[in-house]
Structures are given as C-alpha cells and as structure tokens.
Amino acid sequence: MIHYRSIIQSTLRGSSIQTRSFWRSTVRNVSTAAQANASRKPSSWTRRLIYAGIFGTLGVSTGKWLDNKIAAPPAPGSLEDQMELQEIQRVFDIGLPIVQELRHNPDYVEKDVYENFADKHKIHRLTSGSLAGSRGFGFQKVFWNDKEKKLISVVFLGPGLEGWPTMVHGGALATVIDENLGRAAIRHFPARTGVTANLKLNYRAPVYSDNFYALHTTLDQEQSTDAKAYAKCEVRDMAGQLCVEATGLFVVPKSFKLSMVGEYF
C-alpha cells in the first residue's frame, strides 16, 4: 500500500539482520561439523547456497523498492488511488502520535481543509484539483488553537510532488506552506480574505515523498493588524526534525475586492 521511507528502511534492515544471522549460524554449523569429522571438507556448494540466499534476499527487497519508486503513481479517482487514500487515512488515525496528542488536547479543534469550497470549485484549485489524490497532497487535516492563534496541519506528501527522486519539490512545499500561513492570516482578518504579499523560506533538511509531515503555523498577534498579518511556519517530520521554516506577510487589498473565504479552512 503506502511505501513510507521509514518502513522500507526498516524492512531492509530487518532483512539484512535476518540474513546475517542465517549466514553466521550456518557457517558455525558447517565449522562444527568439520571439526567433528576432520576427514570431511566443507562443501563449496554449501557456501554458494548461502551466498545465493543472502544476495537473493537483498535483491528482491531492493527490486520491490525500485519498482514502487519507478512505477507511475495512481491517477486521482482510480480504484488504486482510493485504496491508497484509505490506507493514508488509516495510518493518520492510528499510526501518528502527534494526531493522538492533538486530539486529546482540548485547545485544538480538528478540521478538514477546503470546507469553504464546493466540490465543483475544488477542482479548479491547485492543491485540491491538479495536485489532489494519493500522488499529490493526498491528505490534509488542520488542528486549530484559537487561544494561541496557532494551527498544526498534518499533511501527506505523495510521490507526484517529487522534484528529485524520493524528495519533495521545493515549489510544492512552498505551495502548502503558503496555504497554511494564509489560513492563519485570513482567520485574523475581519474581512476573512487576503493575499500573499511576501513569502520567505529556508530549507533546512530534505523532505521525502510518501510521508506525513506537520506544519506548525503561528500568527504574530503583536505585529498584525486588520489589514496586515504576519505569520511563521515550521515544517517538521514525524520525529520532530525541522525541515523548512518560513515567514509570510498577508494583506487585504484596497484596490480590488476579493470574495470572502469564510469561517472554515
């Protein structure tokens, strides 16, 4: 189903450990038998079978990993895509400690994204249209803390967002960061709408595809006004490592009128 880097690495490590254990125990048995009966020499065929098992196991594991990475990701709306999305949802619900922590924190309210838009309008948006599905922004949930004016978004970044094999494109990261900074800003504006005036990003560590990440976004309440809002965002992996940090300035335009986004995310 989902081919998370951590799961793949763990599988490869497990295969390697099991193979080394098998190899060592087999060699010890062969050595013991040789000592007990010095007239018999260890068979070269035994060694060949051992080596074949070692490299065969590693080859199969590596081959499956490469197949998953080279194969085209499922098209949005396909049966395979739906199955992937179900698995992503399952991992989100039961496999991420940060989700359990936020759900048990009464200061945070869990919300879906794009609740302000009808389905016919979502397909015209970048992240809910062209980049939707398990291959793109397959999953997004927002946890909003109204007391601190802070939101934590948990997102799944699919393989269709790669700019380099296994690594998410910096532009895709800028897109999802911009949206989360904007969510904090728009909830601050009485007009409930606004646009990006400035966006600054510092990429600190690689962001890998087929993984969940958390975006911690906070509004600067001291600097922000009814027409300008300053916010910062940190992208962290599920181990808490800082991968990207960003700041943004959002404004309510005076020269033209924007539609109200609404009260949701």
C-alpha positions as CSV (number, residue, x, y, z in Angstrom):
1,M,0.0,0.0,0.0
2,I,1.9,3.1,1.2
3,H,5.6,2.9,0.8
4,Y,7.0,5.0,3.5
5,R,10.8,5.5,3.6
6,S,10.9,4.6,7.2
7,I,9.0,1.3,6.6
8,I,11.2,0.5,3.6
9,Q,14.4,1.2,5.5
10,S,13.2,-0.9,8.5
11,T,12.3,-3.8,6.1
12,L,15.7,-3.6,4.5
13,R,17.4,-3.5,7.9
14,G,15.3,-6.4,9.1
15,S,16.2,-8.5,6.0
16,S,19.8,-7.7,6.4
17,I,19.8,-8.7,10.1
18,Q,18.0,-11.9,9.4
19,T,20.3,-12.7,6.5
20,R,23.4,-12.1,8.6
21,S,22.0,-14.3,11.4
22,F,21.3,-17.1,9.0
23,W,24.7,-16.8,7.4
24,R,26.6,-16.9,10.8
25,S,24.6,-19.8,12.2
26,T,25.1,-21.8,9.0
27,V,28.8,-21.1,9.0
28,R,29.1,-22.1,12.6
29,N,27.2,-25.4,11.9
30,V,29.5,-26.1,9.0
31,S,32.6,-25.3,11.0
32,T,31.4,-27.6,13.9
33,A,30.7,-30.4,11.6
34,A,34.2,-30.0,10.0
35,Q,35.9,-30.1,13.4
36,A,34.0,-33.2,14.4
37,N,35.0,-35.0,11.3
38,A,38.3,-33.7,10.0
39,S,38.3,-36.1,7.1
40,R,35.4,-34.3,5.5
41,K,35.9,-30.9,3.8
42,P,33.2,-28.2,3.8
43,S,31.3,-28.3,0.5
44,S,31.8,-25.4,-1.8
45,W,28.1,-25.9,-2.8
46,T,27.0,-25.0,0.8
47,R,28.8,-21.7,0.6
48,R,27.3,-21.0,-2.8
49,L,23.8,-21.6,-1.5
50,I,24.5,-19.3,1.5
51,Y,25.7,-16.5,-0.7
52,A,22.8,-17.0,-3.1
53,G,20.3,-16.7,-0.2
54,I,22.0,-13.6,1.1
55,F,22.1,-11.7,-2.2
56,G,18.8,-13.1,-3.4
57,T,17.0,-11.7,-0.3
58,L,18.7,-8.3,-0.7
59,G,18.0,-8.3,-4.4
60,V,14.2,-9.0,-4.0
61,S,13.9,-6.3,-1.3
62,T,15.8,-3.7,-3.4
63,G,13.8,-4.7,-6.6
64,K,10.5,-4.2,-4.9
65,W,11.6,-0.8,-3.6
66,L,12.7,0.3,-7.0
67,D,9.5,-0.9,-8.7
68,N,7.5,1.1,-6.3
69,K,9.6,4.2,-6.9
70,I,9.8,3.9,-10.7
71,A,6.1,2.9,-11.3
72,A,3.8,5.8,-12.1
73,P,1.6,6.8,-9.1
74,P,-2.1,6.0,-9.4
75,A,-4.3,8.5,-11.1
76,P,-6.7,10.5,-8.9
77,G,-10.1,8.9,-8.7
78,S,-8.8,5.4,-9.7
79,L,-9.5,2.3,-7.6
80,E,-5.8,2.1,-6.7
81,D,-5.9,5.8,-5.7
82,Q,-8.9,5.2,-3.5
83,M,-7.2,2.3,-1.8
84,E,-4.1,4.3,-1.2
85,L,-6.2,7.2,0.3
86,Q,-7.9,4.7,2.6
87,E,-4.6,3.5,3.9
88,I,-3.3,7.0,4.3
89,Q,-6.4,7.8,6.4
90,R,-5.9,4.6,8.5
91,V,-2.2,5.5,9.2
92,F,-3.3,9.0,10.2
93,D,-5.9,7.8,12.6
94,I,-3.9,5.1,14.4
95,G,-0.3,5.5,13.5
96,L,0.8,9.1,14.2
97,P,1.5,10.1,17.8
98,I,1.1,13.8,17.1
99,V,-2.5,13.2,16.0
100,Q,-3.4,11.3,19.2
101,E,-1.8,14.1,21.2
102,L,-3.7,16.9,19.4
103,R,-7.0,15.0,19.6
104,H,-6.6,14.8,23.3
105,N,-5.8,18.4,23.7
106,P,-9.0,20.5,24.3
107,D,-7.3,23.6,23.0
108,Y,-7.2,22.2,19.5
109,V,-10.2,21.7,17.1
110,E,-9.8,19.3,14.2
111,K,-11.0,20.5,10.8
112,D,-10.9,19.4,7.2
113,V,-9.3,21.7,4.6
114,Y,-11.3,23.4,1.8
115,E,-14.6,23.3,3.7
116,N,-15.3,26.7,2.3
117,F,-15.4,25.5,-1.3
118,A,-18.0,23.4,-3.1
119,D,-16.7,20.3,-4.9
120,K,-17.1,22.0,-8.3
121,H,-14.8,24.8,-7.2
122,K,-12.2,22.5,-5.6
123,I,-11.2,21.0,-8.9
124,H,-10.0,24.5,-10.1
125,R,-7.7,24.9,-7.1
126,L,-4.1,23.7,-7.4
127,T,-3.9,21.6,-4.2
128,S,-7.4,20.2,-4.3
129,G,-7.5,19.8,-8.1
130,S,-4.4,19.2,-10.2
131,L,-2.3,18.0,-7.2
132,A,-5.0,16.0,-5.5
133,G,-5.0,12.3,-4.8
134,S,-2.5,10.0,-3.2
135,R,0.2,11.0,-5.6
136,G,0.0,14.7,-4.5
137,F,-1.4,16.3,-1.4
138,G,-3.3,13.1,-0.6
139,F,-4.3,14.1,2.9
140,Q,-4.5,17.3,4.9
141,K,-6.0,17.9,8.4
142,V,-5.9,21.1,10.4
143,F,-5.8,21.4,14.2
144,W,-6.7,25.0,15.2
145,N,-5.9,26.6,18.5
146,D,-7.9,29.8,18.8
147,K,-6.3,30.8,22.1
148,E,-2.8,30.9,20.7
149,K,-3.9,31.7,17.1
150,K,-1.9,28.7,16.0
151,L,-2.7,25.8,13.7
152,I,-1.0,22.5,13.1
153,S,-1.6,20.8,9.8
154,V,-0.8,17.2,9.2
155,V,-0.2,16.5,5.5
156,F,0.7,13.5,3.4
157,L,3.1,14.4,0.5
158,G,2.8,11.9,-2.3
159,P,5.3,10.8,-5.0
160,G,3.8,13.0,-7.6
161,L,5.3,16.0,-5.8
162,E,8.9,15.0,-6.3
163,G,11.4,17.3,-7.8
164,W,14.2,14.8,-7.4
165,P,13.7,11.0,-6.8
166,T,12.3,10.5,-3.3
167,M,12.5,14.2,-2.5
168,V,9.5,16.7,-2.5
169,H,9.9,19.6,-4.8
170,G,10.7,22.9,-3.1
171,G,7.9,24.6,-5.0
172,A,5.3,22.1,-3.8
173,L,6.5,22.7,-0.2
174,A,6.2,26.5,-0.8
175,T,2.6,26.0,-2.0
176,V,1.4,24.1,1.0
177,I,3.3,26.4,3.4
178,D,1.7,29.5,1.7
179,E,-1.7,28.0,2.2
180,N,-1.2,27.3,5.9
181,L,0.3,30.8,6.5
182,G,-2.7,32.2,4.7
183,R,-5.2,30.2,6.8
184,A,-3.8,31.8,10.0
185,A,-3.9,35.2,8.4
186,I,-7.4,35.0,7.0
187,R,-8.8,33.9,10.3
188,H,-7.3,37.0,11.8
189,F,-8.7,39.4,9.2
190,P,-12.2,40.7,9.8
191,A,-12.8,40.6,6.1
192,R,-12.0,36.9,6.1
193,T,-10.0,37.2,2.9
194,G,-6.5,38.3,1.9
195,V,-3.5,37.6,-0.4
196,T,0.2,36.8,0.0
197,A,2.4,39.9,-0.1
198,N,5.7,38.3,0.9
199,L,6.9,34.7,1.4
200,K,10.4,33.7,2.7
201,L,11.5,30.1,3.1
202,N,14.7,28.4,4.4
203,Y,15.1,24.8,3.5
204,R,16.9,23.1,6.4
205,A,16.6,19.3,5.6
206,P,15.3,17.1,2.8
207,V,11.6,16.4,2.8
208,Y,10.8,12.9,1.5
209,S,7.8,11.8,-0.5
210,D,5.3,9.2,0.6
211,N,5.5,10.6,4.1
212,F,3.5,12.6,6.6
213,Y,4.7,16.0,7.8
214,A,3.4,18.5,10.3
215,L,3.2,22.2,9.5
216,H,3.3,24.4,12.7
217,T,1.9,27.8,11.9
218,T,1.6,30.7,14.3
219,L,0.2,34.2,13.8
220,D,2.3,37.2,15.1
221,Q,-0.5,38.9,17.1
222,E,1.6,41.9,18.1
223,Q,2.5,43.0,14.6
224,S,-0.7,42.0,12.8
225,T,-3.5,44.5,12.1
226,D,-6.9,44.3,10.4
227,A,-5.2,44.8,7.0
228,K,-1.8,43.1,7.5
229,A,-0.9,39.8,9.1
230,Y,2.5,38.3,9.9
231,A,2.8,34.6,10.4
232,K,5.6,32.0,10.6
233,C,5.6,28.3,9.8
234,E,7.8,25.3,10.5
235,V,7.7,22.0,8.6
236,R,8.7,19.1,10.8
237,D,8.8,15.3,10.1
238,M,7.1,12.8,12.4
239,A,10.3,12.6,14.5
240,G,10.2,16.4,15.1
241,Q,13.1,17.3,12.9
242,L,12.9,20.8,11.4
243,C,12.9,20.6,7.6
244,V,11.6,24.0,6.4
245,E,11.0,27.3,8.2
246,A,9.1,30.2,6.6
247,T,7.6,33.6,7.3
248,G,4.8,35.4,5.4
249,L,3.1,38.7,5.1
250,F,-0.5,38.8,4.1
251,V,-2.7,41.8,3.2
252,V,-6.3,42.8,2.5
253,P,-6.1,44.6,-0.9
254,K,-7.6,48.0,-1.2
255,S,-7.6,48.4,-5.0
256,F,-9.8,45.4,-5.7
257,K,-12.4,43.3,-3.9
258,L,-11.9,39.7,-3.0
259,S,-14.5,37.1,-2.2
260,M,-14.8,36.2,1.4
261,V,-13.1,32.8,2.1
262,G,-15.3,32.1,5.1
263,E,-15.0,30.8,8.6
264,Y,-13.5,27.4,7.7
265,F,-10.2,26.2,6.5
